[in-house]
Amino acid sequence: MCQRDVLAHFRAFAVVLPSTPILAPGQQGDVWVATSFALTALPPSSNTSSGSSGGGVVQWQEGMELPAAVPGSGSLNLTVGVGYYPAVASMYETLQQTDANRMYPEAAPALLWATLPSVLSYYRRTATVQQAAAITGGFQDVASLTDTRLGLMRSPPSRWGKWWPSRTDLQLNTWALFLFAQHGPALRSSPSAASWASLESNQLPKWREAVATQLVQDAEAARKLPNPRPYDDYNTLAWARLALGARWDPSSTSSTSRARGNSNDHILNPMATNNGNNSIAPQVATDLSLMTLVGAASTKGDGSSITSLQTRVLTSLVLQTMGGDNPSPRLVAATVDQVTSGLRVQGRTAYVSDGSGANAAFAASLEDQALALLLLLRAGVNHQLLPKLAAYIANPPPPGGYGIFSVSYSWREQGLAVAALTEYDRMRGSSTPDVEITAAADGVHLLKASFTPKSTGPVTTTTTTPWSQLQRGSNRTSSSPSSSATAASSSGDVSSSPPSRLSFVVTGSGEVTVAASLHFVPAELVPYPSYRGLFVEAALQMVDPATGGPTGQRVTAVPLGSLVALTVQLTSPDDLGPVTLSVMMPAGLEPLDPNLGSGSSGGRVYGCAAEQLQDVS
């Protein structure tokens, strides 16, 4: 629950009222009322009556009642789109812009460029000239940043003079191994197949061995402490297991550090079993075993766990790779249930919450969202909020920060987001769609759009229909028009219309995302509180001269020259992106807030992003 208070001081000034009361009820600002959903065309076998060779037919209806609105202000907006290629392409466009200023090789951008051929192949796209050059450079940078002993390094150590890293970067190497396991199969048949074959033969084995060796060294170091303890960085262990394989045997790995540049290094087979060579202490092998990780990730009787949500998701992803040999299907099922139970709706999107209790309302990291989506997809979950989770990952809220302290999502997070979105599109048939959608409201045609892999048109189509056109269609289909419908036809948008149907027909194969919204200015102010996802409360009180703060009961009238305080409280049950709250100045009061610039009229505007309410006026 996010709750923020805003306090402003005002002084009452004289107002001369005529003897005859003036009725000025005012007018509310424009309003958006929206809904969104996904429609997936059925495969041909699911609808034998369909005449379409590309797939089946799906029909969907939404009830719709047009509220009373100011004449000319009402409209129905429909936006339909297929797949998340625009979001993926946007990420690579940003990467290309930042690459222009890069002065030395960096592993994270190089990995994203090296996997781009796979990403493009999913959508039957080809690389531009600039992208092709960046892909070639990416493979070259990955090769140059690979050290025989340390695996993949973030940047050339020569940047720091004589300094050289002393340990393998486990976070970087496990992420890199995961990305290539995700996109490697498609790379083999891409235009960069030769570069991928060289990378797979020469660099990837060094990354794997560096990860395995460093992990064993860390586990041994924990056992050699003055107070020996088992290795307990379960998140790193889960990432390593995802990179090295569920059946990786720690006892087949030597912890002996090797001199840099030794060309006779052993190449680790992640699926190898203990061969009796370079064996390590049995307790270390136990500390790094899959069953130890499963035990740590499992919940206790009270539902608690010593590991984070991400660790449990990663462990479940590892177990899913074992198929029928999965030793703990209960853990996978429990994690899937935890993720689906933690989904919270945020308008057109939905996110996985960070946890329970005080953190229940806040969204987990973008990295966690992407991994959670992968888990749900591979578990075969067909949850109604799954499309909204994908939409959140494709368009996450700003990560936070202001000015020079602003931050952006890391390439690691964005690489995982691309992995999740491309897998989602492939599983939903949206990477290579062949689908058509039509929309109508009571016989009034609203929209028709087609999406194919070869289509050169926009992936997203938007249409706006005036309310008067919708009301005419509603009146034609109504057998007994009500008085409100008659008023609507004669005066435009003032009166509400009878309930009508918004109908969609989807033909072919692929998933279409639909966003429908009503945009209007209410004809009358709502005389009672209404809830639209946020609680907004205001209180006008006298100011205590001693403390300078509000005191006493709420007031509706004050003497001339009095100092009063207006407190506005904003409460959100969910973690929201940027929210703008406009507070108009109460009539008859002069603002005394020192933060208001001279000559300002109206009120103040506050922005609420995630955990704070900040003055942005």
N, C-alpha and C positions, 0 to 999 in steps of 0.2 A: 504494500500500500504506500503510494507516494502522496505526501500532503505538504503543501507549502502555503505560507501566509504572506500577504502583501499589505503593508500599512502606509497610508498617506494622510496628511493633515490638511484641513480646509478651514477657512474662516467664512462665516455667514455674512452676506451683504444684503442691502435693502432691495426689496422687490415690490413694485407698485402694481397691485392687481385691480382691474376694473370691477365695477359692482356686479356685472353679469359674469358668471363663471364661464371660462373657456374650456371646452372639451378638446383636449389634445392628447389622445391616447398614445401617440407615437407610432413608430413602425419598426419592426424587427429587421435586422440585416438578412442577407440572403442565406439560404439553408441548403445543405447537401444531405440527402438521404440515400444511402447506397448499399448495395449487396454485391457479392461476387461468388462465383462458383466455377467448377470445371466440368466440362462435358466430354466424355470419351466415346468416340465412335466404336461400335462393336466390330469384332472381326467378322468376316463373311459367314463363318459357320454358326455364328450366334443369331443370325437373322436370315433364314433361307428365303424369305419373301422379298428381300431387298433386291432391287434390280441393279444396284451398283456393284461393279466388279472389284472396286477398291475396298469395300468393307460393308458395314451395315448402316442402319439408320437409328438415331437416338432422338427422341422427342422429349422436350422439357417445358414445363409451364411454371410461371411465377405469378402469384396474385399481385395486383397493383391497384391502388386507389389514389387518385390524384387529389391532394389536399387543396383547400381554398387558398388561392394565391392572388397577388397583385396582378392585374391584367398585363399580359406581355412578358411576365417574368419567368413563367414556367417552361421547363424543357426536360426531355428525357435524353440522357446521354448513354450510349452503348459503346463499349470498347471490347473488342475481341482480339485475341492473339494466340499464336501457337508457338510453344517452345521458348527456351531461354537463350537462344543464340544471341539476341541483341545484348543481353547482360554480359555474356562471355566476350563478345566482340568489343564491348565497351572497356572491359578490363584490359584487353590486349592493346587497345588504342592508348589507354593511359600508360601502359608499360612502354609502348613505343615512344611516347612523348618524354618520359623520364629517361629512357635510354640515350636520348640525344645529348644529355648532360653527364653521362657516366664516364668517368676518367680511368677506370680500371675494371677488370672482370669481377662480377659478383655471382655467387652460386645461385641464389634464389631466382633472379630474373633469367639466368641462363637455363635453369631447369624448366621454367615456364615456356621459354622459346623452344626448347628441345622437344617438349611434348605438344606443341601447337599443331604439328602435322596430324597427330591423332585426333585432336579436337576438331580440326577442320574436316577430317574424313567422316566424322560422325554425322555432320550436317551436309555432306557432299559439297563442300566448299574447297576452293583452292587458295593458296597463299598469294598475296600481292607481291610485287617485286621487293618492296621494303620488308615485308614479313619474311620472304625467302632468305634475304640477306641476314636478317636477325636470327632465323633458325640455324643457318650455317654457323653464325657467330656463337650461338648458344651451345651447340655441340662442341665447338672448339674451346670455349671457356670452361665447360664442364670437364673436358679432358685435361686442360692446363691446371685446373684447381684440384685435381685428384693427386693425393700423395700416397705413396706405397704403404706407409705405415699408418697414417692418420685418416685415410679415406678422403672424402670430399671436404674442402675447406671453404669458408665463406668468401674470402678474398685472398689475394697474394700476400703472404706474410712479409714479402720484401717491402711492403708499404711501411712497415714498422722497423726498418733497419735490420739489426741482427736478431731481433726477437723471432722466436719460432714457437708455435703452439706445442704444448706438452701432452695434450690428450685429444682424442677424437671428439668431434662435435656430434654427440649422439642425436640431438634434436634435429640437426640439419640432415644427417645421413639417413636416419630412419624415415624422415619425410621424403627425401629424394627417392629412396628405395620404394616407398609406398606409391609415389607418383608414377614411377616407371612400371611397377607391377600393374597399376591401373590402366595405363595407356600403352604399355609395351606391345600387346598383341596387335593393336591397330598400327603401330609404328612399323611393324614388319612388312606391311603391304602399302606403306605410304611412300611418297617420293623421297623421303629421307631414310629409306630402309638400309642403305649402306652405312650411313652414319650411326644408325641405331645398332646395327650388327657389330660395329667396332666398339661402341660404348658398352654393349652387353657382354662382349668378350673380354675387354681390357679394363674398364673402370668399375662396373658393377660388382665384380667379385672382390675388388679391393675395398669397396664400401662395406660389403657384407662382413668381410673378415675384420675390418677395423671396428665395426660395431660390436661384433661378438667378442673380440679381444678386450675392448675397453669395458664392456659389461662385466666380463669375468674379472678383470683387474679391480673394478669397483667393488664387486662382491667379496673378493679376497681381502681388500683393504678394510671392509667393514668387519670381517672376521678376525682381523689382526689388530684391532683397536685395543687399548688398555681394558676397556669393557666391551668385549666382543659382542657383536649383534648380527643378526641376519640382514641381508640386503633388503631394504624396504622402500626403494623408489619404484613403486609399482606402476606409476604412469610411464616412466621410461622403459620399464620392463615390458609393459603392454605394447608400446610402440615398437620395441625391438622384436617382440614376438610377431607382430604384424609384418615387420620387414623381413625377418629371417625365416619365418615359417612356424606354424604351430608345432611341428615335429622337430624343430631344432634341438639338438642335444648339447648342453653346455659342456659336458665332459669330453667332447671331441675338439674343444677349442683350447689352444695354449694361451696363457696369460703373459708369456715372455715377450717383452718389448723388443722390436727388431730395429736394426739400424736403418735409417732412411735411405731409400734407393736400392735396397736389396732386391735383386730380380728373381730370387729363388723363393719368394714368399709362398707359403701354402695358401691355396685358394679354397675357401670354405664352401662346402656344399650345405646349404641350410637344411636339407632334408637328411643329412647324414646321421648315422647312429654311432654310438661309442665304438671306436676301433681299438681302444686300449692304449693309444699313444697320447702323450701330453695330458694325461688325466689330471684332474684337479681334485681338491678335497671334496669328499662326498657331501659335506654340509653346504658347500658353495653350489654344487650341482643341484641340491635340493632347493636352495634359496632361489635359484633361477628357473626352476621347473615350471611347466605349465600348470600343474596342479596347485603349486604354491600361489601362483597368480590367481587362479580360479578361486581358491579359498579366501584370498584377501578381497577379491571383488564381490564375493557373495555377501548377501545381507544377513544380519543376525536375526534372532527371533523377534526383536522389537522393530525390525525394519531398517536399522541403522547399518552403516558400512564404514570401514576405515579408509575406503578409497573414494575418489571423486566420481562424478557422473561420467566424465570423459574416460576415466580408466575403465569403468564398467562397460561403456560402449565399445572401447577398443578391444577389451577382452572378449566381448561377445562377437565382434567382427572376426577375431582370430578363431574362435570356436566354430563360427559359420563355415570357415574354409575347410573344416574337417568332415563335413557332410554327415554320413551315418556314424562316423567314429567320434563324434562330439561327446566328450565325457561328461558335459554338464549342460544339457538342453534346458534345465530349469533356470540356470543363470541367464541364458539368452532370453527366455520367455519373460523372466522378471525384469530384465533391463528394457525390453521392448515395452512392457507394461508401464514401467516408470517413465519412459520417454513419452508415450502417448498420453499418460495421465498428466504430464507436465506441459502439454501443449496449451497455449493461451492465445486467444484470438485477438488480433490487432487490426481491425478493419479488413482490408483485403489480404492481410498476411496473418500468419500465426508463428509463434516462436516457442522454443522449449525453455521453460523457466530454469533459473540457476539452481534451484533446490527447493527446500521447504522452509517453513517458519518465516524469518525476517526476509529471506531472499526469494520467497516464493513468487513475488511479482516481477522480479527482474529477469531480463533475458540472459541466457548463457552466452558465451562468446560465439562469434561467427564460426570459429573452428569447431566448437561443440555442435552448433546447429548443422553444419555440413556432415559431420560424422554421424549424428543422429539420423539424418535423412538417409544416409547410406545404409545404416543398420535397418531402418524400417523397410527400405526397398528390398534389401536382400532377405529380410524375414517374410516377405510377401504380404506385408500389411497393406490393407486397402482402406485406410482411414480417410474420412471426409475432409480432414484438415491437412492431409498430406500435400495437396496442391498449394495451400496457403503457406505451408512451411517452405516449400520450394520458392514461392514468391518472395518470402522474407529473405532467403539466402540470396536471391537475385537482386534484391533492392533493399539492403539492410539500412537501418537508420545511421546517421552520422556517428562515428565512433566516439566523438566528444572532443573537448578541448577548445580553446579560444585563442585567436591571434597567434603569437609565436609558439604558444603551447599546444596548438592544435595537432591532432594525430590522425592518421589514416590507417585503414586496415593493412596489415602486413601482407607481403607477397605469399607468405606461408598460408595465411587465412584465405586469401583469394585463390590460391592454387587448389586448396581443399574444396572451396566453393565451386570452382569449375568442375572438379571431379564429381561432386555430388549432383550438380545440375545436368551435366552431360549424361550421367548414368540415369537420372530421372527421365530425361527426354528420350533416351534410347528405349527404356522400359515402357514408356507411355506411347511410343510411336510418334513422338513429336519432333525427333531429329530429322526424319524424312517423311513429313506428313503428306497426305493426299486427301484433304478433307475440305468440305464446304459447309458453311453455316448460314442459315437464314433466320431472321427474327421478324416478328409481326406482333401488333397489339390490336386485338379485335378486328382483324381484317386489314389493318393499316400496315403496309410494308415498311419496315424500318431499316433493315440491313441485310446485305448479302455479301459474303466474303469467301474467297477460296485461298487455300494454302497448299503449295506443292514445293518440293525441293528445288525445282527449276524456276519457281516464281521470282520475278525480279521486283515485284511490288513490295510494299512494306509488310513486315511480319505482323504488325499490329494495325488494326483498322478501327477508326472511331467515327461515329455518326451522332448527330444531334437533331432531335425532332421537336418542333414547337408543341406546346401543350394543346393549343387550340386544335391542331390536327388530330391529336390523340383523342380529344373529347368528342370531335365529330364522329370518329370511328366508334367510340363507345356509345354514343347516342343511336347510331345506326343499328348496333347489335343488341340494344336493350329493348326488350319486348314491351316494357311498361316504364317509360322514362319517369324518373322521380322529379320532384320540384327542383332539386338541386341541379339535376342534369339540364333541365330547361333553362335555369338561370345561367348555367355555364355556357350554353350555346348562344345566349343573347348578350352576355356581358364579358365574354372572354374567359379569364382564368379565375374570376373572383370566387365562384362557388366550387365545391368539391364535386368530383364526378362519381358515378356509381362504380363499384368494383369491376375491374376488367382483368383480362388475362394477357400476360406477356409470354409469347410462345416462341420456342427455339426448335429448329430441326437441324441436326448434324448428320452429314452423310460422308462416308468414306472411312478413313482410318487415321487416328491421331487424336490428341487431347486438345480441346479448345478452352481457353480461359476466358470467361465472360465477366465483365464489370458493368453493372447497370446502376445508374444514379438519377435521382430526381433533383433538379436544381430550381429553386423558386424562392420568392419573397412572400412570407405568410401574409394573408390578407388582414389578419388581426393578431394582436399580441396575445400570447398564451396567458390566460389569467391564473394559471397554476404551475407549480414547478414541473419541469419535464426533464427526463434523463436521456442523455445522448452519449453515454460512455464516460463522462466526467461529472463530478460533483463540484458546482461553483456556488459558494455562499458568500453573502456580503452583510456586514453589520456596521451601522452608523452610530457612534457613541460620543459622549462628551469626553474632552481631554482633561485629565487630572493635572493641574498646574504644577503640583509637586513632583510628579514623576514624568510628565510629558507623554504618558501612555493613555490608552483608552480606559474608561471606567464607567461603571453603572450599566443600566439597561439600554437597549437600543432605543433610539429617538426617531421621531417622524417630523418634529418641528423644534426649532431652536431659536433663542433670542438673537437679535442683530449683534454682530461682532463676536459671537461665540466661537470658540475653537473646538472643532470636532475632528474625529478620526474615523476614516473609512477603512475597515479591514475586509479584505477579500481572501477567501480560503479556497484553494483548488485541491481536489482530491481525485486521484486516479487509482483504480484497483489493479491496473496493469502497467507494465513498463512501456512508455510511449516514446516516440521520436519527438522532434521539435513541436511544441504546442504554443500557439500565440493566443494570449488572453487580452482582449481589448476591454478596458474599464473606462466607461464614459464618466465625465465629471458630473456629479449630482447638481441639479439645477439650484441656483441661489447660493452656491458655495464657490469661494475663490481658493484655488489650490495654493498651498504653502510649501509643498515638497521641494526642497532645494535641488533635487535632481532634475526637475523640469526646466528645460531651457526657456529663455524669455521668448514671449510671443507664441508659445505653444497653446493650442486650443484643443478642446476635447479631453482626452484622458491620457493614460499611460498604457504602453504596450509591454507586456512581459512575455518572455519565452521560457517554456519549461521543457528542458531536454533531459530525459532520463531521471536524474536524481536532484535536479536543482531548478529553481525558478529565478531567472535572471532578468534584470531590467535591460531591455534592448531599445529603449526609446531614444 
